Amino acid sequence: MAHYLLIESRDPYEYGDPAQFADLALDLAEAGNQVTFFLIQNGVLVTRKGAKAATLEKLRNKVTVLADEFSLRERGIKPDRLASGVRTSHVDQLVDMLMADGCKAVWH
Amino acid sequence: MASGKTLTISLMDPPYESETTTTVLRIIDAALRRGHNVNVFAYEGAVALPLKTQAAHPNPVKGTTAEEQHHPTTSGFISALFEAARAGGAKLDWVNCGLCVDERGATDWIEGVRRGGPADFVKMAQESTNTLVIGTR
């Protein structure tokens, strides 16, 4: 089982493909891989309760969804406003995952 | 303490246009603080990030001086990353793509940056713990 680290930086309201990137995360998880979906920059806009809810709903209980706290803070998204299943994280944790053996990372 | 691990990052964004530049500098800083070596292959507009001639500027709309604005430069950030690497016993290797540099006349870099090419990136990736390729839009 591989660990895939998918890093989503794109604004879900500006681009159409963040939803497809989430689909990739889901497909990888359903194929038996460990998958982390790390949201950063405008990618965190999807984490607000009720915003693009379908994107995160399909990942629930299958993919670890993390959101960069610095990006959240820049955009005024408070931890108590996050959608269910989203946990705050930071670039230190991102680096730890990148440096772990066997991690396959994709930036989008 | 040095971890013995290395992260390679390929970056293409020019300075002052994308949040990605700031994010990458944050990732490099975090990796160096954790004792990891970091390779950066700067491609296309990213070769302008370490230009030594970048300067802070005043804001005539607000009537503030350059000192009051305290405007950060990407070359200043990268200089600080080289210092952090030296202080922490890790290595930062920043390679600017030579063809991209020539196209832009972007040749006057801060200390520590070197000229290279895609072959350097391949070697970096082969010898690294992991590689992160960060494209533009």
gemmi code that builds the backbone of each chain (N, CA, C; Angstrom):
import gemmi

chains = {
    "A": [
        ("MET", (0.853, -1.197, 0.000), (0.000, 0.000, 0.000), (0.887, 1.245, 0.000)),
        ("ALA", (0.695, 2.091, -0.964), (1.486, 3.331, -1.058), (0.777, 4.445, -0.295)),
        ("HIS", (1.569, 5.462, 0.070), (0.968, 6.662, 0.660), (1.030, 7.781, -0.380)),
        ("TYR", (-0.118, 8.245, -0.793), (-0.199, 9.357, -1.740), (-0.527, 10.636, -0.982)),
        ("LEU", (0.271, 11.665, -1.246), (0.040, 12.986, -0.648), (-0.362, 13.925, -1.775)),
        ("LEU", (-1.640, 14.236, -1.835), (-2.161, 15.121, -2.880), (-2.337, 16.519, -2.293)),
        ("ILE", (-1.641, 17.480, -2.855), (-1.638, 18.835, -2.315), (-2.457, 19.723, -3.245)),
        ("GLU", (-3.578, 20.207, -2.739), (-4.478, 21.025, -3.561), (-4.326, 22.506, -3.181)),
        ("SER", (-3.847, 23.310, -4.130), (-3.654, 24.741, -3.863), (-4.650, 25.608, -4.625)),
        ("ARG", (-5.406, 25.001, -5.510), (-6.237, 25.804, -6.423), (-7.580, 26.188, -5.826)),
        ("ASP", (-8.040, 27.345, -6.239), (-9.337, 27.886, -5.831), (-10.453, 27.071, -6.503)),
        ("PRO", (-11.335, 26.436, -5.721), (-12.384, 25.612, -6.329), (-13.429, 26.423, -7.079)),
        ("TYR", (-13.411, 27.756, -6.880), (-14.372, 28.616, -7.587), (-13.767, 29.221, -8.853)),
        ("GLU", (-12.451, 29.095, -8.990), (-11.780, 29.640, -10.168), (-11.480, 28.551, -11.195)),
        ("TYR", (-11.259, 27.345, -10.681), (-10.907, 26.227, -11.561), (-11.948, 25.114, -11.433)),
        ("GLY", (-12.091, 24.345, -12.503), (-12.997, 23.203, -12.454), (-12.323, 21.929, -11.992)),
        ("ASP", (-10.987, 21.914, -12.062), (-10.328, 20.630, -11.826), (-10.030, 20.254, -10.376)),
        ("PRO", (-10.203, 21.150, -9.370), (-10.036, 20.644, -7.998), (-10.980, 19.485, -7.673)),
        ("ALA", (-12.173, 19.489, -8.240), (-13.102, 18.379, -7.997), (-12.555, 17.084, -8.592)),
        ("GLN", (-11.891, 17.214, -9.748), (-11.301, 16.020, -10.364), (-10.096, 15.520, -9.570)),
        ("PHE", (-9.373, 16.471, -8.959), (-8.236, 16.079, -8.121), (-8.751, 15.312, -6.896)),
        ("ALA", (-9.878, 15.749, -6.360), (-10.501, 15.022, -5.247), (-10.954, 13.635, -5.712)),
        ("ASP", (-11.462, 13.554, -6.935), (-11.855, 12.249, -7.480), (-10.649, 11.315, -7.560)),
        ("LEU", (-9.493, 11.890, -7.944), (-8.264, 11.092, -8.004), (-7.923, 10.563, -6.617)),
        ("ALA", (-8.055, 11.437, -5.602), (-7.778, 11.005, -4.230), (-8.694, 9.845, -3.847)),
        ("LEU", (-9.970, 9.976, -4.200), (-10.934, 8.924, -3.868), (-10.599, 7.617, -4.586)),
        ("ASP", (-10.266, 7.721, -5.866), (-9.928, 6.517, -6.637), (-8.715, 5.805, -6.041)),
        ("LEU", (-7.708, 6.598, -5.652), (-6.498, 6.003, -5.071), (-6.818, 5.310, -3.752)),
        ("ALA", (-7.691, 5.939, -2.959), (-8.067, 5.340, -1.677), (-8.860, 4.052, -1.892)),
        ("GLU", (-9.781, 4.087, -2.845), (-10.612, 2.907, -3.091), (-9.816, 1.770, -3.733)),
        ("ALA", (-8.616, 2.124, -4.262), (-7.736, 1.087, -4.802), (-6.840, 0.501, -3.714)),
        ("GLY", (-7.061, 0.954, -2.476), (-6.344, 0.355, -1.355), (-5.135, 1.129, -0.876)),
        ("ASN", (-4.967, 2.348, -1.351), (-3.828, 3.164, -0.932), (-4.196, 4.078, 0.232)),
        ("GLN", (-3.172, 4.458, 0.984), (-3.360, 5.488, 2.013), (-3.257, 6.841, 1.314)),
        ("VAL", (-4.233, 7.709, 1.515), (-4.255, 8.987, 0.788), (-4.472, 10.141, 1.755)),
        ("THR", (-3.641, 11.167, 1.607), (-3.826, 12.415, 2.346), (-4.084, 13.527, 1.339)),
        ("PHE", (-5.150, 14.270, 1.581), (-5.528, 15.393, 0.721), (-5.216, 16.655, 1.518)),
        ("PHE", (-4.137, 17.335, 1.137), (-3.654, 18.486, 1.915), (-4.051, 19.767, 1.185)),
        ("LEU", (-4.901, 20.562, 1.832), (-5.408, 21.794, 1.225), (-4.573, 22.976, 1.682)),
        ("ILE", (-4.180, 23.801, 0.718), (-3.313, 24.942, 1.027), (-3.675, 26.087, 0.073)),
        ("GLN", (-3.295, 27.304, 0.439), (-3.621, 28.498, -0.357), (-5.143, 28.547, -0.584)),
        ("ASN", (-5.576, 28.916, -1.782), (-7.023, 28.998, -2.011), (-7.710, 27.632, -2.006)),
        ("GLY", (-6.932, 26.575, -1.994), (-7.513, 25.231, -1.876), (-8.325, 25.067, -0.613)),
        ("VAL", (-8.009, 25.861, 0.439), (-8.731, 25.705, 1.717), (-10.147, 26.263, 1.654)),
        ("LEU", (-10.498, 26.986, 0.595), (-11.848, 27.568, 0.524), (-12.932, 26.500, 0.538)),
        ("VAL", (-12.557, 25.306, 0.158), (-13.534, 24.216, 0.125), (-13.850, 23.689, 1.530)),
        ("THR", (-13.059, 24.104, 2.520), (-13.219, 23.531, 3.865), (-14.329, 24.182, 4.676)),
        ("ARG", (-14.853, 25.323, 4.229), (-15.904, 25.983, 5.013), (-17.182, 25.156, 4.992)),
        ("LYS", (-17.833, 25.113, 6.132), (-19.087, 24.359, 6.211), (-20.056, 24.810, 5.111)),
        ("GLY", (-20.542, 23.879, 4.343), (-21.539, 24.186, 3.323), (-20.972, 24.630, 1.997)),
        ("ALA", (-19.670, 24.896, 1.915), (-19.074, 25.342, 0.659), (-18.553, 24.137, -0.121)),
        ("LYS", (-19.015, 23.965, -1.336), (-18.569, 22.836, -2.157), (-18.613, 21.530, -1.353)),
        ("ALA", (-19.675, 21.345, -0.623), (-19.757, 20.247, 0.338), (-19.562, 18.880, -0.312)),
        ("ALA", (-19.996, 18.746, -1.547), (-19.918, 17.436, -2.192), (-18.475, 16.980, -2.368)),
        ("THR", (-17.574, 17.948, -2.553), (-16.164, 17.592, -2.782), (-15.595, 16.845, -1.592)),
        ("LEU", (-15.830, 17.377, -0.387), (-15.273, 16.744, 0.800), (-16.117, 15.567, 1.272)),
        ("GLU", (-17.412, 15.628, 1.017), (-18.295, 14.558, 1.483), (-17.875, 13.211, 0.906)),
        ("LYS", (-17.475, 13.218, -0.367), (-17.124, 11.936, -0.983), (-15.814, 11.368, -0.435)),
        ("LEU", (-15.004, 12.244, 0.208), (-13.728, 11.778, 0.748), (-13.853, 11.278, 2.194)),
        ("ARG", (-14.993, 11.578, 2.813), (-15.172, 11.282, 4.235), (-14.938, 9.794, 4.534)),
        ("ASN", (-14.150, 9.564, 5.577), (-13.821, 8.215, 6.069), (-12.967, 7.388, 5.104)),
        ("LYS", (-12.553, 7.996, 4.011), (-11.719, 7.253, 3.065), (-10.353, 7.913, 2.870)),
        ("VAL", (-10.338, 9.241, 2.993), (-9.122, 10.020, 2.734), (-8.907, 10.965, 3.916)),
        ("THR", (-7.670, 11.109, 4.348), (-7.345, 12.090, 5.395), (-7.307, 13.480, 4.766)),
        ("VAL", (-8.149, 14.384, 5.268), (-8.207, 15.736, 4.707), (-7.623, 16.714, 5.728)),
        ("LEU", (-6.559, 17.394, 5.321), (-5.876, 18.359, 6.182), (-5.906, 19.730, 5.510)),
        ("ALA", (-5.978, 20.779, 6.336), (-5.980, 22.146, 5.805), (-4.899, 22.959, 6.503)),
        ("ASP", (-4.101, 23.651, 5.715), (-2.997, 24.459, 6.245), (-3.553, 25.607, 7.090)),
        ("GLU", (-3.151, 25.655, 8.348), (-3.729, 26.653, 9.261), (-3.343, 28.077, 8.870)),
        ("PHE", (-2.179, 28.265, 8.298), (-1.750, 29.594, 7.848), (-2.671, 30.095, 6.733)),
        ("SER", (-2.991, 29.204, 5.786), (-3.891, 29.570, 4.690), (-5.300, 29.847, 5.213)),
        ("LEU", (-5.718, 29.063, 6.209), (-7.037, 29.296, 6.813), (-7.072, 30.658, 7.495)),
        ("ARG", (-6.024, 30.952, 8.246), (-5.970, 32.209, 8.999), (-5.962, 33.403, 8.049)),
        ("GLU", (-5.199, 33.294, 6.951), (-5.153, 34.383, 5.968), (-6.534, 34.706, 5.423)),
        ("ARG", (-7.387, 33.686, 5.344), (-8.711, 33.848, 4.725), (-9.832, 33.990, 5.747)),
        ("GLY", (-9.455, 34.086, 7.018), (-10.458, 34.296, 8.066), (-11.352, 33.098, 8.296)),
        ("ILE", (-10.858, 31.923, 7.996), (-11.650, 30.705, 8.222), (-11.248, 30.132, 9.583)),
        ("LYS", (-12.153, 30.208, 10.518), (-11.844, 29.774, 11.880), (-12.047, 28.266, 12.014)),
        ("PRO", (-11.305, 27.640, 12.918), (-11.400, 26.168, 13.067), (-12.821, 25.687, 13.326)),
        ("ASP", (-13.631, 26.481, 14.043), (-14.988, 26.007, 14.335), (-15.933, 26.153, 13.141)),
        ("ARG", (-15.424, 26.675, 12.042), (-16.241, 26.812, 10.836), (-15.870, 25.772, 9.769)),
        ("LEU", (-14.987, 24.850, 10.145), (-14.554, 23.847, 9.168), (-15.604, 22.759, 8.980)),
        ("ALA", (-15.680, 22.255, 7.781), (-16.587, 21.142, 7.492), (-16.156, 19.904, 8.271)),
        ("SER", (-17.093, 19.048, 8.520), (-16.805, 17.814, 9.245), (-15.749, 16.985, 8.510)),
        ("GLY", (-14.826, 16.459, 9.278), (-13.809, 15.599, 8.680), (-12.525, 16.306, 8.296)),
        ("VAL", (-12.519, 17.635, 8.368), (-11.312, 18.398, 8.015), (-10.530, 18.709, 9.291)),
        ("ARG", (-9.234, 18.444, 9.273), (-8.381, 18.776, 10.413), (-7.366, 19.828, 10.001)),
        ("THR", (-7.047, 20.729, 10.915), (-6.033, 21.739, 10.599), (-4.652, 21.105, 10.671)),
        ("SER", (-3.752, 21.650, 9.847), (-2.385, 21.147, 9.799), (-1.460, 22.339, 9.507)),
        ("HIS", (-0.239, 22.068, 9.138), (0.731, 23.138, 8.886), (1.860, 22.568, 8.017)),
        ("VAL", (2.721, 23.445, 7.527), (3.738, 22.964, 6.593), (4.768, 22.055, 7.266)),
        ("ASP", (4.943, 22.178, 8.589), (5.848, 21.245, 9.266), (5.354, 19.808, 9.080)),
        ("GLN", (4.056, 19.609, 9.255), (3.492, 18.267, 9.070), (3.579, 17.839, 7.603)),
        ("LEU", (3.399, 18.818, 6.712), (3.528, 18.515, 5.283), (4.940, 18.006, 4.975)),
        ("VAL", (5.938, 18.675, 5.524), (7.329, 18.247, 5.302), (7.557, 16.859, 5.900)),
        ("ASP", (7.001, 16.604, 7.092), (7.164, 15.275, 7.695), (6.599, 14.186, 6.792)),
        ("MET", (5.452, 14.463, 6.181), (4.861, 13.465, 5.284), (5.713, 13.301, 4.028)),
        ("LEU", (6.213, 14.419, 3.494), (7.054, 14.352, 2.293), (8.324, 13.536, 2.540)),
        ("MET", (8.856, 13.627, 3.749), (10.123, 12.970, 4.056), (9.954, 11.542, 4.555)),
        ("ALA", (8.715, 11.100, 4.698), (8.474, 9.715, 5.124), (8.746, 8.767, 3.955)),
        ("ASP", (9.217, 7.584, 4.274), (9.560, 6.618, 3.231), (8.342, 6.280, 2.368)),
        ("GLY", (8.543, 6.281, 1.076), (7.515, 5.799, 0.156), (6.398, 6.768, -0.169)),
        ("CYS", (6.487, 8.010, 0.316), (5.418, 8.973, 0.048), (5.484, 9.452, -1.406)),
        ("LYS", (4.340, 9.385, -2.076), (4.254, 9.876, -3.456), (3.456, 11.172, -3.440)),
        ("ALA", (4.115, 12.275, -3.791), (3.484, 13.588, -3.645), (3.127, 14.180, -5.001)),
        ("VAL", (1.945, 14.787, -5.055), (1.516, 15.484, -6.270), (1.000, 16.858, -5.870)),
        ("TRP", (1.530, 17.895, -6.497), (1.071, 19.275, -6.259), (0.098, 19.662, -7.360)),
        ("HIS", (-1.024, 20.268, -6.936), (-1.988, 20.728, -7.936), (-2.377, 22.152, -7.623)),
    ],
    "B": [
        ("MET", (19.723, 19.329, 14.032), (20.581, 18.206, 13.669), (20.202, 17.717, 12.259)),
        ("ALA", (21.220, 17.417, 11.455), (20.955, 16.990, 10.082), (20.270, 15.627, 10.060)),
        ("SER", (19.252, 15.491, 9.221), (18.492, 14.239, 9.153), (19.082, 13.265, 8.152)),
        ("GLY", (19.888, 13.801, 7.223), (20.406, 12.958, 6.148), (19.422, 12.784, 5.001)),
        ("LYS", (18.236, 13.385, 5.135), (17.240, 13.291, 4.073), (17.250, 14.565, 3.230)),
        ("THR", (16.782, 14.442, 2.001), (16.806, 15.591, 1.083), (15.474, 15.725, 0.361)),
        ("LEU", (14.998, 16.953, 0.319), (13.789, 17.286, -0.436), (14.185, 18.129, -1.644)),
        ("THR", (13.719, 17.734, -2.809), (13.946, 18.525, -4.017), (12.634, 19.173, -4.452)),
        ("ILE", (12.728, 20.446, -4.799), (11.552, 21.183, -5.244), (11.857, 21.825, -6.590)),
        ("SER", (10.964, 21.647, -7.532), (11.045, 22.342, -8.811), (9.989, 23.436, -8.810)),
        ("LEU", (10.416, 24.647, -9.127), (9.541, 25.811, -9.010), (9.620, 26.644, -10.281)),
        ("MET", (8.479, 27.185, -10.707), (8.458, 27.948, -11.956), (7.890, 29.351, -11.813)),
        ("ASP", (7.272, 29.649, -10.681), (6.597, 30.951, -10.531), (7.596, 32.085, -10.318)),
        ("PRO", (7.369, 33.227, -10.980), (8.226, 34.393, -10.774), (7.872, 35.099, -9.469)),
        ("PRO", (8.716, 36.008, -9.019), (8.430, 36.713, -7.777), (7.225, 37.647, -7.901)),
        ("TYR", (6.505, 37.814, -6.790), (5.446, 38.817, -6.633), (4.221, 38.589, -7.524)),
        ("GLU", (3.998, 37.370, -7.979), (2.829, 37.112, -8.818), (1.921, 36.039, -8.255)),
        ("SER", (2.474, 35.145, -7.444), (1.678, 34.008, -6.997), (1.964, 33.710, -5.530)),
        ("GLU", (0.915, 33.294, -4.837), (1.080, 32.874, -3.441), (1.961, 31.634, -3.345)),
        ("THR", (2.051, 30.912, -4.455), (2.847, 29.689, -4.441), (4.297, 29.965, -4.047)),
        ("THR", (4.828, 31.108, -4.479), (6.206, 31.443, -4.134), (6.373, 31.483, -2.616)),
        ("THR", (5.460, 32.160, -1.949), (5.522, 32.244, -0.489), (5.395, 30.858, 0.134)),
        ("THR", (4.483, 30.062, -0.386), (4.292, 28.712, 0.150), (5.564, 27.890, 0.020)),
        ("VAL", (6.203, 27.968, -1.141), (7.430, 27.186, -1.343), (8.517, 27.640, -0.375)),
        ("LEU", (8.644, 28.935, -0.174), (9.648, 29.423, 0.771), (9.329, 28.932, 2.188)),
        ("ARG", (8.046, 28.866, 2.523), (7.649, 28.324, 3.839), (8.027, 26.842, 3.947)),
        ("ILE", (7.806, 26.087, 2.878), (8.132, 24.656, 2.904), (9.642, 24.463, 3.034)),
        ("ILE", (10.412, 25.260, 2.287), (11.879, 25.151, 2.387), (12.325, 25.468, 3.812)),
        ("ASP", (11.772, 26.527, 4.375), (12.127, 26.916, 5.749), (11.811, 25.783, 6.728)),
        ("ALA", (10.634, 25.192, 6.600), (10.243, 24.104, 7.506), (11.176, 22.908, 7.359)),
        ("ALA", (11.530, 22.586, 6.123), (12.415, 21.434, 5.886), (13.799, 21.685, 6.486)),
        ("LEU", (14.333, 22.883, 6.279), (15.662, 23.197, 6.822), (15.640, 23.178, 8.349)),
        ("ARG", (14.574, 23.730, 8.938), (14.478, 23.733, 10.401), (14.418, 22.320, 10.961)),
        ("ARG", (13.950, 21.371, 10.173), (13.876, 19.989, 10.622), (15.128, 19.204, 10.238)),
        ("GLY", (16.148, 19.914, 9.739), (17.444, 19.289, 9.463), (17.556, 18.600, 8.127)),
        ("HIS", (16.569, 18.815, 7.254), (16.618, 18.189, 5.933), (17.396, 19.087, 4.959)),
        ("ASN", (18.134, 18.463, 4.063), (18.736, 19.213, 2.957), (17.641, 19.533, 1.941)),
        ("VAL", (17.815, 20.657, 1.259), (16.812, 21.049, 0.266), (17.516, 21.446, -1.039)),
        ("ASN", (17.039, 20.869, -2.128), (17.458, 21.292, -3.463), (16.307, 22.056, -4.103)),
        ("VAL", (16.638, 23.148, -4.759), (15.618, 23.882, -5.512), (16.095, 23.997, -6.955)),
        ("PHE", (15.239, 23.577, -7.872), (15.517, 23.818, -9.286), (14.544, 24.892, -9.755)),
        ("ALA", (15.078, 26.101, -9.956), (14.250, 27.242, -10.369), (14.238, 27.307, -11.889)),
        ("TYR", (13.048, 27.283, -12.419), (12.846, 27.182, -13.858), (11.988, 28.366, -14.305)),
        ("GLU", (12.104, 28.735, -15.557), (11.299, 29.832, -16.107), (11.401, 31.067, -15.202)),
        ("GLY", (10.250, 31.700, -14.882), (10.284, 32.957, -14.133), (10.859, 32.863, -12.735)),
        ("ALA", (10.944, 31.659, -12.205), (11.459, 31.491, -10.836), (12.930, 31.861, -10.716)),
        ("VAL", (13.629, 31.956, -11.860), (15.049, 32.326, -11.781), (15.224, 33.766, -11.303)),
        ("ALA", (14.141, 34.555, -11.321), (14.230, 35.943, -10.849), (14.061, 36.052, -9.327)),
        ("LEU", (13.701, 34.958, -8.680), (13.470, 35.018, -7.229), (14.710, 35.461, -6.457)),
        ("PRO", (15.917, 34.995, -6.809), (17.086, 35.377, -6.019), (17.882, 36.557, -6.606)),
        ("LEU", (17.232, 37.397, -7.409), (17.962, 38.527, -8.008), (18.423, 39.509, -6.925)),
        ("LYS", (19.711, 39.781, -6.966), (20.323, 40.631, -5.937), (19.854, 42.079, -6.027)),
        ("THR", (19.439, 42.493, -7.228), (19.090, 43.898, -7.442), (17.660, 44.239, -7.014)),
        ("GLN", (16.913, 43.282, -6.500), (15.574, 43.591, -5.974), (15.710, 44.629, -4.855)),
        ("ALA", (14.766, 45.575, -4.839), (14.862, 46.642, -3.834), (13.503, 46.940, -3.225)),
        ("ALA", (13.516, 47.255, -1.958), (12.291, 47.713, -1.306), (11.916, 49.075, -1.874)),
        ("HIS", (10.631, 49.418, -1.823), (10.207, 50.683, -2.420), (9.237, 51.415, -1.503)),
        ("PRO", (9.130, 52.734, -1.653), (8.145, 53.487, -0.865), (6.747, 53.276, -1.436)),
        ("ASN", (5.734, 53.754, -0.738), (4.357, 53.701, -1.239), (3.847, 55.134, -1.358)),
        ("PRO", (3.915, 55.710, -2.560), (3.531, 57.110, -2.712), (2.051, 57.364, -2.448)),
        ("VAL", (1.208, 56.345, -2.606), (-0.224, 56.525, -2.332), (-0.449, 56.787, -0.841)),
        ("LYS", (0.249, 56.014, -0.024), (0.105, 56.177, 1.430), (1.102, 57.192, 1.994)),
        ("GLY", (2.065, 57.600, 1.154), (3.053, 58.558, 1.622), (4.082, 57.967, 2.563)),
        ("THR", (4.296, 56.662, 2.469), (5.262, 56.013, 3.351), (6.595, 55.800, 2.636)),
        ("THR", (7.669, 55.792, 3.402), (8.996, 55.564, 2.845), (9.233, 54.062, 2.678)),
        ("ALA", (10.323, 53.741, 1.993), (10.683, 52.325, 1.828), (10.920, 51.675, 3.183)),
        ("GLU", (11.543, 52.450, 4.100), (11.810, 51.900, 5.436), (10.493, 51.642, 6.184)),
        ("GLU", (9.560, 52.572, 6.067), (8.274, 52.397, 6.747), (7.470, 51.241, 6.145)),
        ("GLN", (7.577, 51.087, 4.828), (6.868, 49.989, 4.174), (7.441, 48.631, 4.586)),
        ("HIS", (8.762, 48.612, 4.805), (9.467, 47.377, 5.176), (9.083, 46.251, 4.211)),
        ("HIS", (9.181, 46.542, 2.945), (8.747, 45.635, 1.883), (9.720, 44.463, 1.756)),
        ("PRO", (9.237, 43.256, 1.920), (10.151, 42.112, 1.797), (10.477, 41.814, 0.341)),
        ("THR", (11.655, 41.287, 0.113), (12.018, 40.836, -1.236), (12.232, 39.330, -1.205)),
        ("THR", (11.974, 38.685, -2.331), (12.188, 37.226, -2.360), (13.666, 36.894, -2.215)),
        ("SER", (14.548, 37.746, -2.767), (15.978, 37.469, -2.616), (16.391, 37.579, -1.157)),
        ("GLY", (15.758, 38.506, -0.410), (16.039, 38.609, 1.021), (15.605, 37.353, 1.767)),
        ("PHE", (14.425, 36.853, 1.395), (13.954, 35.612, 2.023), (14.921, 34.457, 1.727)),
        ("ILE", (15.370, 34.372, 0.473), (16.241, 33.247, 0.092), (17.603, 33.372, 0.774)),
        ("SER", (18.105, 34.591, 0.902), (19.353, 34.787, 1.665), (19.198, 34.263, 3.082)),
        ("ALA", (18.052, 34.564, 3.688), (17.798, 34.103, 5.063), (17.734, 32.575, 5.121)),
        ("LEU", (17.203, 31.965, 4.066), (17.147, 30.495, 4.040), (18.552, 29.894, 3.949)),
        ("PHE", (19.434, 30.523, 3.160), (20.824, 30.040, 3.109), (21.470, 30.151, 4.485)),
        ("GLU", (21.205, 31.246, 5.170), (21.780, 31.424, 6.519), (21.214, 30.377, 7.477)),
        ("ALA", (19.915, 30.121, 7.372), (19.293, 29.120, 8.247), (19.880, 27.735, 8.004)),
        ("ALA", (20.150, 27.437, 6.739), (20.736, 26.136, 6.412), (22.126, 26.009, 7.041)),
        ("ARG", (22.924, 27.063, 6.888), (24.277, 27.033, 7.465), (24.210, 26.882, 8.985)),
        ("ALA", (23.309, 27.625, 9.600), (23.205, 27.603, 11.072), (22.736, 26.241, 11.572)),
        ("GLY", (21.898, 25.585, 10.794), (21.316, 24.322, 11.247), (22.054, 23.079, 10.785)),
        ("GLY", (23.109, 23.269, 10.007), (23.873, 22.111, 9.550), (23.240, 21.376, 8.384)),
        ("ALA", (22.268, 21.988, 7.737), (21.661, 21.389, 6.539), (22.201, 22.110, 5.304)),
        ("LYS", (21.867, 21.601, 4.147), (22.375, 22.194, 2.911), (21.212, 22.665, 2.041)),
        ("LEU", (21.327, 23.879, 1.545), (20.384, 24.396, 0.549), (21.145, 24.578, -0.755)),
        ("ASP", (20.709, 23.860, -1.766), (21.331, 23.965, -3.091), (20.293, 24.566, -4.035)),
        ("TRP", (20.528, 25.801, -4.470), (19.571, 26.501, -5.338), (20.182, 26.613, -6.728)),
        ("VAL", (19.552, 25.967, -7.695), (20.042, 25.971, -9.071), (19.081, 26.765, -9.943)),
        ("ASN", (19.597, 27.756, -10.624), (18.806, 28.513, -11.595), (19.044, 27.948, -12.993)),
        ("CYS", (17.971, 27.640, -13.695), (18.083, 27.112, -15.060), (18.815, 28.122, -15.948)),
        ("GLY", (19.910, 27.700, -16.554), (20.754, 28.613, -17.314), (20.066, 29.229, -18.525)),
        ("LEU", (19.305, 28.422, -19.262), (18.632, 28.961, -20.445), (17.575, 29.991, -20.042)),
        ("CYS", (16.877, 29.700, -18.954), (15.842, 30.633, -18.460), (16.489, 31.939, -18.008)),
        ("VAL", (17.660, 31.831, -17.420), (18.411, 33.004, -16.963), (18.832, 33.858, -18.161)),
        ("ASP", (19.363, 33.202, -19.180), (19.845, 33.935, -20.357), (18.699, 34.646, -21.070)),
        ("GLU", (17.579, 33.941, -21.193), (16.422, 34.554, -21.855), (15.993, 35.845, -21.178)),
        ("ARG", (16.107, 35.845, -19.862), (15.602, 36.977, -19.072), (16.686, 37.974, -18.683)),
        ("GLY", (17.926, 37.645, -18.970), (19.020, 38.512, -18.525), (19.085, 38.604, -17.013)),
        ("ALA", (18.583, 37.555, -16.378), (18.461, 37.568, -14.906), (19.684, 36.895, -14.285)),
        ("THR", (20.786, 37.613, -14.293), (22.062, 36.973, -13.968), (22.682, 37.390, -12.636)),
        ("ASP", (22.164, 38.435, -12.013), (22.850, 38.991, -10.836), (22.195, 38.454, -9.557)),
        ("TRP", (22.702, 37.322, -9.076), (22.044, 36.612, -7.975), (22.744, 36.850, -6.647)),
        ("ILE", (22.008, 36.554, -5.594), (22.603, 36.563, -4.263), (23.590, 35.405, -4.140)),
        ("GLU", (24.431, 35.468, -3.141), (25.434, 34.431, -2.918), (24.752, 33.089, -2.618)),
        ("GLY", (25.299, 32.025, -3.199), (24.795, 30.676, -2.924), (24.046, 30.059, -4.074)),
        ("VAL", (23.525, 30.898, -4.964), (22.773, 30.386, -6.123), (23.765, 29.988, -7.209)),
        ("ARG", (23.484, 28.888, -7.898), (24.373, 28.486, -8.987), (23.576, 28.225, -10.252)),
        ("ARG", (24.277, 28.222, -11.364), (23.665, 27.991, -12.671), (23.651, 26.495, -12.979)),
        ("GLY", (22.597, 26.034, -13.636), (22.529, 24.624, -13.988), (21.538, 24.386, -15.102)),
        ("GLY", (21.090, 23.155, -15.199), (20.153, 22.803, -16.264), (19.293, 21.627, -15.854)),
        ("PRO", (18.407, 21.178, -16.740), (17.514, 20.070, -16.404), (18.239, 18.810, -15.929)),
        ("ALA", (19.463, 18.594, -16.413), (20.203, 17.408, -15.957), (20.466, 17.475, -14.450)),
        ("ASP", (20.660, 18.704, -13.948), (20.840, 18.859, -12.499), (19.569, 18.440, -11.758)),
        ("PHE", (18.430, 18.810, -12.348), (17.161, 18.459, -11.701), (16.979, 16.943, -11.654)),
        ("VAL", (17.330, 16.274, -12.736), (17.215, 14.811, -12.757), (18.098, 14.198, -11.667)),
        ("LYS", (19.335, 14.689, -11.569), (20.264, 14.162, -10.564), (19.741, 14.438, -9.151)),
        ("MET", (19.233, 15.653, -8.959), (18.671, 15.999, -7.648), (17.541, 15.037, -7.278)),
        ("ALA", (16.632, 14.819, -8.230), (15.471, 13.960, -7.964), (15.904, 12.531, -7.663)),
        ("GLN", (16.887, 12.049, -8.415), (17.349, 10.672, -8.213), (17.975, 10.477, -6.846)),
        ("GLU", (18.592, 11.538, -6.325), (19.330, 11.410, -5.067), (18.537, 11.906, -3.858)),
        ("SER", (17.271, 12.261, -4.054), (16.483, 12.839, -2.974), (15.529, 11.830, -2.346)),
        ("THR", (15.113, 12.142, -1.132), (14.093, 11.345, -0.454), (12.753, 11.519, -1.152)),
        ("ASN", (12.484, 12.765, -1.572), (11.249, 13.022, -2.294), (11.420, 14.276, -3.169)),
        ("THR", (10.563, 14.392, -4.159), (10.613, 15.518, -5.080), (9.218, 16.080, -5.265)),
        ("LEU", (9.130, 17.391, -5.182), (7.855, 18.075, -5.352), (7.976, 18.995, -6.581)),
        ("VAL", (7.167, 18.706, -7.588), (7.158, 19.518, -8.799), (5.980, 20.475, -8.719)),
        ("ILE", (6.279, 21.763, -8.718), (5.227, 22.768, -8.556), (5.139, 23.586, -9.833)),
        ("GLY", (4.110, 23.328, -10.610), (3.942, 24.021, -11.877), (3.227, 25.338, -11.712)),
        ("THR", (3.192, 26.101, -12.787), (2.389, 27.324, -12.778), (0.964, 26.947, -13.120)),
        ("ARG", (0.094, 27.921, -13.294), (-1.305, 27.620, -13.580), (-1.441, 26.771, -14.832)),
    ],
}
model = gemmi.Model(1)
for chain_id, residues in chains.items():
    chain = gemmi.Chain(chain_id)
    for i, (resn, *xyz) in enumerate(residues, 1):
        res = gemmi.Residue()
        res.name, res.seqid = resn, gemmi.SeqId(i, " ")
        for name, pos in zip(("N", "CA", "C"), xyz):
            atom = gemmi.Atom()
            atom.name, atom.element = name, gemmi.Element(name[0])
            atom.pos, atom.b_iso = gemmi.Position(*pos), 0.0
            res.add_atom(atom)
        chain.add_residue(res)
    model.add_chain(chain)
structure = gemmi.Structure()
structure.add_model(model)
structure.setup_entities()
